[in-house]
């Protein structure tokens, strides 16, 4: 059985790789629903750190010079690959609340990328996977936006973000930020189901960016509203 290490802002989890070799883009039924462990309560209103990270488009990601430009930054554990094994095993990964779903989450952001672009909003995904893995995912999934590699958890350390470790592999818990320049103006956490994340962000934008931490309730296995 895999070893799960939890930390001050870490809860057990693992990688998504090889979860469904035939189709990683679909979520299985009856996924366990993650609960809010309040490890992201402090993030809204914070300033994104002046950290430089490498992206799959060859540019350097850094928000402290972004001016007032808006950015959607979604953190995820690991995008799976249909031909590679899953650390911990498929059943184990599926059993971890909030672990499964990186591929559909990234793909839906790709499908809706035009909606964000029309509003002048940048989209990035970020994980601890190395740059080569991130670049492979962009090509295989035909993502129209870049992915960021943060293998050292630099952002997590600076902002005290929720992470988890399985078999000595650290990963981000699924969380989405809406930023205005380098100001974190809204946090979606926990994110479930993953394939609805991009839709939820667009709906929040359409409601006028009312600010604060997402307060939706889980209903019927999905994201609901109070």
Buried (B, 14 or more C-beta within 10 A) or exposed (E): EBEBBEEEBBBBBBBBBBBBBEEBBEBEEEBBBBEEBEBBEBBBEBBBBEBEBBBBEEEEBBBEEBEEBBBBBBBBBBBBBBEEEBBBBBEBBBBBBBBBBBBBBBBBBBEBBEBBEEEEBBBBBBBBBEBEBBBBBBEEBEBBBBBBBBBEBBBBEBBBBBBBBBEEBBBBBBBBBBBBBBBBBBBBBBBBBBBBBBBBBBEBBEEEEEEEBBEBEBEEEEBEEE
